[in-house]
């Protein structure tokens, strides 16, 4: 987590420097580059949360990713547990609920830090 915080701080500082530079203010691409860097920070944080959840729950990160993707697509926990066993590695409803709650908790903590 300390390494993640250092990486995020470095990327945030890079964005601030880039935004404040005279070159970036005249460039049409500055907003696109800023958005890309912010997206990279978010993706890095999300992947670290997924890894943390999988390590703490002693399951594969691909299982966590599958559950989150299925939920993002609008599937319910009971539906995922019953009909998407192949995607989740046969996780049951309770395991999926724990993944969801744990991920949301970690995500909220990380977003409140920055």
Secondary structure, 3 states (H helix, E strand, C coil): CHHHHHHHHHHHHHHHHHHHCHHHHHCCCHHHHHHHHHHHHHHHHHHHHHHHHHHHHCCCHHHHHHHHHHHHCCCCHHHHHHHCHHHHCCCCHHHHHHHHHHHHHHHHHHHHHC
